[in-house]
Amino acid sequence: MKPLYTEVFNLKISKQQKQTLEKLKSRNIKVSDFVRKAISEKIKRDYAELQDKLKKNIVLFNLKNSHL
């Protein structure tokens, strides 16, 4: 069973990106599914790097606010 999508996120894309998505749509590819899959793959691929950045930011934040 597919997950229930309830959240909306608007973003701006370039004219070329829009044309590419329209080409996918003309070839009967569901653009929304395509974009969801691309985002999911990107997050999975970069997860470790994103976690490292988050940890570094938390440590830096704690160091900056340690005098409080």
C-alpha positions as CSV (number, residue, x, y, z in Angstrom):
1,M,0.0,0.0,0.0
2,K,1.3,3.5,-0.9
3,P,1.8,6.0,1.8
4,L,-0.8,8.7,2.2
5,Y,0.7,12.0,1.1
6,T,-0.8,14.9,3.0
7,E,2.0,17.6,3.1
8,V,2.5,20.2,0.4
9,F,5.9,21.9,-0.4
10,N,6.1,24.5,-3.1
11,L,9.4,25.3,-4.8
12,K,10.7,27.3,-7.8
13,I,12.4,25.5,-10.6
14,S,14.1,26.7,-13.8
15,K,12.4,26.9,-17.1
16,Q,14.6,24.0,-18.4
17,Q,13.6,21.9,-15.3
18,K,9.9,22.6,-16.0
19,Q,10.3,21.6,-19.6
20,T,12.0,18.4,-18.6
21,L,9.2,17.5,-16.1
22,E,6.6,18.3,-18.8
23,K,8.4,15.9,-21.2
24,L,8.3,13.2,-18.5
25,K,4.5,13.9,-18.1
26,S,4.0,13.6,-21.9
27,R,5.6,10.2,-21.7
28,N,3.1,9.1,-19.1
29,I,5.4,9.3,-16.1
30,K,3.8,10.6,-12.9
31,V,5.9,13.7,-12.2
32,S,4.9,13.8,-8.5
33,D,6.1,10.2,-8.0
34,F,9.3,10.9,-9.9
35,V,10.1,13.9,-7.7
36,R,9.3,12.0,-4.5
37,K,11.5,9.1,-5.5
38,A,14.4,11.5,-6.5
39,I,14.2,13.3,-3.2
40,S,14.1,10.0,-1.3
41,E,17.1,8.7,-3.2
42,K,19.1,11.9,-2.6
43,I,18.4,11.8,1.2
44,K,19.4,8.2,1.5
45,R,22.6,8.8,-0.5
46,D,23.6,11.8,1.5
47,Y,22.2,10.7,4.9
48,A,25.6,10.2,6.6
49,E,26.9,13.5,5.4
50,L,23.7,15.3,6.6
51,Q,24.1,13.6,10.0
52,D,27.7,14.8,10.3
53,K,26.7,18.4,9.5
54,L,23.9,18.2,12.0
55,K,26.2,16.9,14.7
56,K,28.8,19.6,14.0
57,N,26.2,22.3,14.1
58,I,24.9,21.1,17.5
59,V,28.4,21.0,18.9
60,L,29.2,24.5,17.6
61,F,25.9,25.8,19.0
62,N,26.5,24.2,22.4
63,L,30.0,25.7,22.5
64,K,28.8,29.2,21.6
65,N,26.1,29.1,24.2
66,S,28.1,27.4,27.0
67,H,28.5,30.7,28.8
68,L,24.8,31.1,29.3
